[in-house]
Amino acid sequence: MKSQVIKNQAKLSSLAIALSAVSVVAFANDSTEPTATLPEITITATRTPLATKNTIAQMTVIDEEDLKRYQGESVLDVLRHQGGFYITQNGGDGTSGGVRLRGYNSNAVLVLIDGIRYSSATTGSPALSLIPADQIDRIEVLHGASGSSLYGSDAMGGVIQIFTKGQNANQSNVALTVGAGTQDSYKGQITGQLVNQNSTLSLSAGYEKTGGINATNTNNSYSYYADKDGFESKNASLVAKQRLNDNIDVGLTGLYAESTTDYDSSRYDSASGQSLPYINTYSDQKNGAVSAFANANYGKLTANVKYGQSFDKSTAYDGSTPTGGQYDTKQQQANLQLGYQLPIGQIIGGYEHLKQEVDSTKPYTVDNRTVKSVFAGYLLNNDKFDAQLNVRNDDNSQFGNETTYNVGGAYRILPNLRVGASYATNFRAPTFNDLYFPGSENPKLKAETSKNSEIFVEHSNDLQKTRLTAFQSDVKDKLKWVTTDFTTYAGQMQNIDKAKMQGISLTSDWAVNNTLFGLNYDYLDTEDKTSHKELTYQPNHKGLIYVGYKQSNYDVRAEVQHVGERFRDTANNNSLDSYTLLNLSGNYYLNPNLTISSRLNNLTGEDYETVYGYNQKGVNAFVSATYKWF
């Protein structure tokens, strides 16, 4: 398999470079100026509003129109279709899952909800499978290494920022959505938005339920139990904004999901030497974030103040915890950021205070910590040059001071052709589970650190945008689970010496008249420098091709997604098979008030695993209707 992988790597890497070259050559002499439309804006890439055409880091913006294709699905499902990501999930809807981005696991990809850190303080991973896509306005993804110098720990692989539904409301309305699908899936949601010249109020409440699929299969000898594992969620969102005068606005945001997930669990029976499944195991969860903010703008000077809290609460009921095993974590965060427009460029600076807390039925030796951070940055954007410099210092009550920085630049060779490069340092502090989980404690762990470089070439005009990015990350003291007892699978987290991740990412999106088409392709090569083995669950090749057609009263889209083989054990003796999925989606606008949306995923019924021993959905479909009163 290894030799074949190497051959495929060479072929597909050459193909990616060729595709990019075709695009660049075809348009290198095209000096067509962009049409007079509003530029796409991102906040996540620089902590201040900036047109995506000027960002140096690779950015993905999933806006409200894109999200129409994912009604009734979670944020994790949305990211499953995006370039750069490999998604793992232990079963169907609502089950635990994670994102992998540029070789980094879920706990090294920072998630923000309206600027507030969101993840479990025990595992370090965000429960994105529990956040409904229907309660958000857009998602911004910062790919790669510049995140630590902007946001601190956990941003080694990138940053995902979720913006609550109602942020971009521009018209008063009431909307009702109902839908149903396979696996006995149902949803309902009502949203009310009141908008006038100086204020916005958006309230949304939703409910969804599915009978689910059997989460585990016969490969999962540890917890296999043949039943359907359902999921139920009640969720809500809030956005309230008020402009006090021409210079100051204030507001509140909130995103909340209360859910129940069925799952499979078992215990090891020493007498028989077998795993015995528990019956009727499930988990109750509460997840979300709330924040209050004030923004001031006095010409060249801007100021932003924000206070918020995110929470990840889970209580599991199974044979080992019949009265409930509780793991509640919360993160309280206060931000102050200032910006000033210079004659050439702009500067930003600020302070953050973060407190993380754990409340569990299992006692942790340490159950809270604080992080005090200062940061500064400089941005330059003009017709020829884009430049970005950021530096940040985090004072962690457990690990002391850590300073990270990022420097990058881009040059516009032609009006529509840019080349650029960046270099960044990163770190990730161990989680409470890494350090203090009862029975596998290792309080001597060190923070992971990395050095990262990236180069890119990008071409865009009013027909298309194509970008080829090459990246490399060298990680020191990478954290890894080491099993010490292969009967009970007991072990602990340890710092391995070094790891290396390198690869290329190609994205190309086209809009020709009413036809939309494009692709994304990712090649990734990872290595544990101690064992010289590939890292687990990191596919060498992943890609997606799509084509769509849009008219005033309907739009349709078809996509083919391929994920290559990936090793499931650290010795690289066993792998998961590659898989290819065919997905269809569409919207039909019967009139200005009524929209019918539908999707059909895994049309060919591919049988595949993203995690060994756990099933994924076969053919699945969902249809919904939205009626909006203006």
LINGI-V170874 format. One record per residue. SS is DSSP state (@ for helix, = for strand, . for the rest). PSI is psi in radians with two decimals (NA if undefined). D_LAST is the distance of its C-alpha to the last C-alpha in Angstrom with 2 decimals. Layout:
ss	psi	d_last
SS	PSI	D_LAST
SS	PSI	D_LAST
This chain:
ss	psi	d_last
.	-0.67	58.50
@	-0.79	58.87
@	-0.68	60.59
@	-0.69	57.96
@	-0.75	55.19
@	-0.74	57.04
@	-0.78	57.35
@	-0.65	53.66
@	-0.81	52.80
@	-0.77	54.86
@	-0.86	53.42
@	-0.57	49.75
@	-0.75	50.21
@	-0.71	51.86
@	-0.77	49.07
@	-0.76	46.42
@	-0.71	48.44
@	-0.78	49.01
@	-0.76	45.34
@	-0.72	44.54
@	-0.71	47.53
@	-0.78	46.42
@	-0.78	43.06
@	-0.79	44.73
@	-0.73	47.51
@	-0.52	45.27
@	0.11	43.21
.	-0.57	45.77
.	0.15	46.49
.	1.97	42.90
.	0.41	42.06
.	2.22	38.71
.	2.56	36.56
.	2.58	33.02
.	2.80	30.29
.	1.21	28.39
.	2.77	25.49
.	2.31	24.55
.	2.65	26.99
.	2.29	26.18
=	2.47	26.86
=	2.61	28.54
.	-0.60	29.67
.	-0.60	31.80
.	-0.46	34.54
.	-0.04	35.74
.	0.17	33.99
.	2.61	32.46
.	2.31	29.80
=	2.45	31.48
=	2.37	30.69
@	-0.45	31.60
@	-0.25	33.89
@	-0.04	36.04
.	2.55	36.35
.	-0.72	39.80
.	2.67	39.02
.	2.29	37.31
=	2.51	33.57
=	2.24	30.89
=	2.07	27.19
=	1.81	24.89
.	-3.07	21.36
@	-0.65	17.91
@	-0.73	18.36
@	-0.67	21.82
@	-0.26	20.78
@	-0.47	18.80
@	-0.18	22.34
@	0.49	23.27
.	2.35	20.85
.	0.03	23.03
.	3.07	25.68
=	2.99	27.07
@	-0.63	27.58
@	-0.70	31.13
@	-0.67	30.03
@	-0.81	27.98
@	-0.41	31.07
@	-0.50	33.27
.	0.04	32.08
.	2.63	32.60
.	2.52	35.78
.	-0.43	38.39
=	2.46	37.49
=	2.18	39.54
=	2.29	37.96
=	2.52	40.18
=	2.39	39.14
.	1.03	41.31
.	-2.61	39.74
.	-2.61	36.24
.	2.38	32.91
.	-0.20	33.34
.	2.81	36.98
.	2.45	38.35
=	2.99	37.94
=	2.83	38.45
=	2.54	37.87
=	2.23	40.75
=	2.06	40.38
.	0.64	43.32
.	-0.10	45.82
=	2.47	44.56
.	3.06	43.60
@	-0.63	40.47
@	0.01	42.10
@	0.28	42.70
=	1.94	39.08
=	2.39	37.21
=	2.30	33.66
=	2.47	31.48
=	1.91	28.23
.	0.70	26.75
.	-0.05	30.36
=	2.31	31.98
=	2.35	34.62
.	1.99	33.79
.	3.00	36.58
.	2.24	39.26
.	-0.31	42.09
.	-0.86	44.53
.	-0.42	43.80
.	-0.11	42.11
.	2.50	39.51
.	2.50	35.74
.	1.24	34.33
@	-0.36	31.67
@	-0.16	31.76
@	-0.07	30.23
.	1.99	27.21
=	2.36	24.22
@	-0.41	22.61
@	-0.19	19.21
@	0.30	19.42
=	2.72	20.07
=	-0.76	18.60
=	2.88	21.81
=	2.32	25.57
=	2.33	28.31
=	2.09	31.83
=	1.95	34.89
=	2.33	37.73
.	-2.78	41.25
@	-0.11	43.39
@	-0.09	42.01
@	-0.64	39.99
@	-0.69	42.90
@	-0.23	43.60
@	-0.69	39.97
@	-0.09	39.25
.	-2.65	42.66
.	2.68	43.84
.	0.02	42.22
.	0.51	40.78
.	-0.70	43.73
.	-0.31	41.89
=	-3.06	38.59
=	2.33	35.44
=	2.06	32.13
=	2.22	29.35
=	2.27	26.17
=	2.21	23.13
=	2.56	20.90
.	2.31	17.25
.	-0.15	15.05
.	-0.63	17.73
.	0.38	15.87
.	2.29	12.30
.	0.07	11.29
.	2.41	7.70
.	2.40	6.26
=	2.88	4.45
=	2.30	6.68
=	2.40	8.63
=	2.25	11.86
=	2.32	14.76
=	2.56	18.13
=	2.85	21.13
=	2.74	24.89
=	-2.98	27.84
.	2.97	31.57
.	0.53	33.68
.	0.90	31.87
=	2.40	28.76
=	2.66	25.55
=	2.72	22.40
=	2.51	19.33
=	2.45	16.70
=	2.36	13.76
=	2.33	11.91
=	2.29	10.15
=	2.23	9.67
=	2.07	10.19
=	2.26	11.15
.	-2.92	13.27
.	-0.58	16.41
.	-0.04	18.70
=	2.73	17.08
=	2.32	14.98
=	2.13	14.73
=	2.21	13.89
=	2.34	15.25
=	2.40	15.78
=	2.40	18.37
=	2.78	19.93
=	2.40	22.98
=	2.62	25.09
=	2.50	28.57
=	2.55	31.08
=	-0.39	34.63
=	-3.03	35.60
=	2.97	38.75
.	2.04	42.26
.	-0.69	42.16
=	2.77	45.86
.	-3.05	48.34
.	-0.27	52.13
.	-0.38	52.47
.	1.40	51.32
.	-0.33	54.59
.	-0.55	53.66
.	0.39	50.71
.	2.26	50.39
.	2.10	49.23
.	1.53	47.89
.	2.93	44.76
.	2.38	41.01
=	1.85	39.34
=	3.06	35.88
=	2.43	33.05
=	2.41	30.45
=	2.37	27.86
=	2.24	25.60
=	2.78	23.55
=	2.75	21.14
=	2.74	19.96
=	2.33	19.25
=	2.20	18.62
=	2.11	19.07
=	2.43	19.95
=	2.19	21.21
=	2.02	22.87
.	-0.67	25.93
.	-2.93	27.20
.	-0.27	27.62
.	-0.39	29.71
=	2.35	28.57
=	2.65	25.54
=	2.88	25.66
=	3.06	23.71
=	2.55	23.85
=	2.65	23.03
=	2.48	23.88
=	2.20	24.11
=	2.40	25.92
=	2.20	27.17
=	2.12	29.64
=	2.85	31.31
=	2.24	34.43
=	2.20	36.23
=	2.52	39.25
=	2.99	41.97
.	2.43	45.64
.	2.78	48.46
=	3.03	52.24
=	2.68	55.41
=	2.15	58.61
=	1.88	61.51
.	-0.50	64.72
.	-0.79	66.95
.	-0.24	65.62
.	0.41	64.39
=	2.85	61.05
=	2.25	57.42
=	2.09	56.34
=	2.52	52.59
.	2.66	50.90
.	2.47	48.93
.	1.06	45.36
=	2.43	44.60
=	2.93	41.15
=	2.34	39.51
=	2.32	36.98
=	2.58	34.96
=	2.16	32.74
=	2.64	31.37
=	-2.91	29.10
=	2.57	29.05
=	2.63	27.91
=	2.71	28.36
=	2.48	28.19
=	2.81	28.53
=	2.31	29.23
=	2.41	29.29
=	2.41	31.34
=	1.96	31.75
=	1.15	34.63
.	-1.90	35.08
.	-0.35	37.57
=	2.28	37.37
=	2.64	34.58
=	2.42	34.71
=	2.26	32.72
=	2.35	33.45
=	2.43	32.08
=	2.36	33.23
=	3.04	32.15
=	2.35	33.43
=	2.75	33.03
=	2.51	34.53
=	1.78	35.87
=	2.31	37.34
=	2.32	39.02
=	2.03	41.35
=	2.40	43.16
=	1.96	44.98
.	-2.94	47.82
.	-0.52	51.56
.	-0.37	52.47
.	1.18	49.92
.	-0.45	49.51
.	0.06	48.30
.	2.12	45.91
=	1.98	46.54
=	2.32	44.30
=	1.69	43.26
=	2.24	40.88
=	2.67	40.32
=	2.69	38.29
=	2.09	38.09
=	2.32	37.61
=	2.37	36.99
=	2.29	37.05
=	2.46	36.51
=	2.18	37.43
=	2.36	37.01
=	2.57	38.08
=	2.58	37.81
=	2.30	39.69
=	2.05	39.55
.	2.94	43.11
.	-0.59	44.48
.	1.84	44.49
.	-2.98	41.93
=	2.71	40.47
=	2.63	41.63
=	2.76	39.95
=	2.78	41.56
=	-3.07	40.87
=	2.47	41.82
=	2.52	40.55
=	2.16	41.78
=	2.34	41.22
=	2.22	42.56
=	2.35	42.65
=	2.56	43.71
=	2.33	44.74
=	1.96	45.17
=	2.67	46.83
.	-0.36	49.13
.	2.19	51.38
.	2.21	52.92
.	2.44	52.47
.	-0.72	55.27
.	2.28	52.74
.	0.23	49.21
=	2.73	47.64
=	2.79	47.84
=	2.62	46.45
=	2.15	45.77
=	2.21	45.92
=	2.53	44.88
=	2.56	45.06
=	2.75	43.76
=	2.69	43.84
=	2.78	42.76
=	2.38	43.09
=	2.43	40.86
=	2.21	41.78
=	2.12	39.62
.	-2.93	40.60
.	-0.41	41.04
.	-0.70	44.03
=	2.55	44.04
=	2.31	41.86
=	2.57	43.58
=	2.31	42.76
=	2.19	45.09
=	2.54	44.28
=	2.54	46.58
=	2.49	45.99
=	2.21	48.31
=	2.17	47.52
=	1.72	49.88
=	2.28	49.64
.	-0.31	51.53
.	-0.55	53.00
.	0.05	53.62
=	-2.69	54.15
=	2.46	52.97
=	2.19	51.47
=	2.30	50.66
=	2.73	48.61
=	2.85	47.83
=	2.35	46.16
=	2.29	47.12
=	2.74	45.59
=	2.73	45.47
=	2.56	44.32
=	2.33	45.69
=	1.75	44.07
=	-0.78	46.92
=	2.91	44.99
.	-0.51	41.65
.	0.17	39.97
=	2.12	42.53
=	2.56	42.89
=	2.63	45.44
=	2.97	45.52
=	2.73	47.07
=	2.79	46.70
=	2.40	48.77
=	2.65	47.69
=	2.63	49.22
=	2.88	47.54
=	2.79	48.34
=	2.13	47.16
.	2.45	48.51
.	2.60	49.48
.	3.03	47.24
@	-0.62	48.48
@	-0.72	49.16
@	-0.71	51.16
@	-0.72	53.26
@	0.15	53.57
.	2.19	52.45
.	2.18	55.18
.	-0.30	57.74
.	0.56	56.85
.	2.53	56.98
.	1.33	57.87
.	-0.08	57.43
.	0.09	59.37
.	2.58	56.59
.	2.79	55.79
.	2.50	52.49
=	2.53	51.74
=	2.75	51.82
=	2.74	51.21
=	2.33	51.73
=	2.42	49.33
=	2.67	49.39
=	2.42	46.97
=	2.68	47.10
=	2.75	44.59
=	2.39	44.18
=	2.32	40.78
=	2.36	39.87
=	2.58	36.48
.	-2.86	35.20
.	0.01	32.14
.	-0.58	33.07
=	2.88	33.99
=	2.17	34.83
=	2.35	37.94
=	2.32	39.60
=	2.13	42.85
=	2.33	43.64
=	2.40	46.95
=	2.75	47.35
=	2.38	50.04
=	2.29	50.16
=	1.99	53.41
=	2.38	52.99
=	2.48	55.70
.	0.65	56.16
.	2.39	53.46
=	2.42	52.83
=	2.44	53.77
=	2.25	54.37
=	2.02	58.09
=	2.25	59.18
=	-0.29	62.48
=	1.89	62.88
.	-0.02	61.91
.	-0.83	62.49
.	-0.10	59.96
.	0.50	58.07
=	2.62	58.67
=	-2.78	58.46
=	2.87	56.84
=	2.45	54.99
=	2.71	57.33
=	1.98	57.18
.	2.95	58.36
.	-1.15	59.90
=	2.78	57.58
=	2.70	54.93
=	2.33	53.76
=	2.29	50.54
=	2.72	50.14
=	-3.02	48.14
=	2.66	45.95
=	2.19	42.25
=	2.21	41.03
=	2.47	37.41
=	2.12	36.42
=	2.28	32.96
=	2.57	32.62
=	1.81	30.00
=	1.90	31.76
.	-2.04	29.61
.	0.08	27.31
=	2.29	29.64
=	2.36	29.41
=	2.82	32.50
=	-3.01	34.47
=	2.81	36.54
=	2.51	37.58
=	2.39	41.09
=	2.24	42.83
=	2.29	46.55
=	2.27	47.76
=	2.10	51.34
=	2.66	52.04
=	2.24	55.38
=	1.93	56.77
.	-0.25	59.59
.	-0.84	61.77
.	-0.23	61.81
.	0.55	60.86
=	2.76	58.40
.	2.62	54.75
.	2.62	52.14
.	2.64	50.66
.	0.72	47.33
.	1.66	46.99
.	2.42	46.75
.	-0.59	48.61
=	2.40	46.20
=	2.42	42.51
=	2.89	40.22
=	2.38	37.17
=	2.37	36.58
=	2.73	33.25
=	2.43	32.06
=	2.86	28.63
=	2.40	27.14
=	2.24	23.74
=	3.07	22.26
.	-0.51	18.93
.	0.05	18.29
=	2.83	20.24
=	2.57	22.26
=	2.73	25.35
=	2.39	27.78
=	2.45	31.28
=	2.57	33.32
=	2.14	36.87
=	2.33	37.76
=	2.35	41.39
=	2.21	42.93
.	3.13	46.69
.	2.64	49.37
=	2.50	49.54
=	2.50	52.26
.	0.00	51.70
.	2.68	54.85
.	-0.40	56.37
.	-0.12	59.57
.	0.60	57.63
.	-0.40	59.43
.	2.52	56.39
=	2.83	53.13
=	2.47	49.93
.	2.66	49.52
.	2.80	47.14
=	2.72	44.14
=	2.26	41.75
=	2.46	38.28
=	2.14	36.23
=	2.49	32.45
=	2.54	29.78
=	2.77	25.97
=	2.81	23.17
=	2.40	19.54
=	2.10	18.63
=	1.65	15.34
.	-0.67	15.58
.	3.11	12.61
.	-0.31	9.47
.	-0.50	7.97
=	2.23	11.39
=	2.34	13.87
=	2.18	17.44
=	2.52	19.40
=	2.73	23.14
=	2.64	26.20
=	1.91	29.92
=	2.64	32.17
.	0.94	35.97
.	-0.54	36.19
.	0.00	40.01
.	0.66	40.41
.	2.31	42.19
.	1.94	44.14
.	2.90	44.10
.	2.45	44.33
.	-0.41	42.89
.	2.38	45.22
.	2.25	48.53
.	0.02	48.56
=	2.32	44.80
.	2.74	42.84
.	2.89	39.62
.	2.47	37.25
.	-2.48	38.49
.	2.22	36.21
=	2.51	32.77
=	2.72	29.45
=	2.38	25.91
=	2.35	23.03
=	2.73	19.49
=	2.33	16.30
=	2.16	12.78
=	2.25	9.92
=	2.20	6.34
=	2.16	3.82
.	NA	0.00
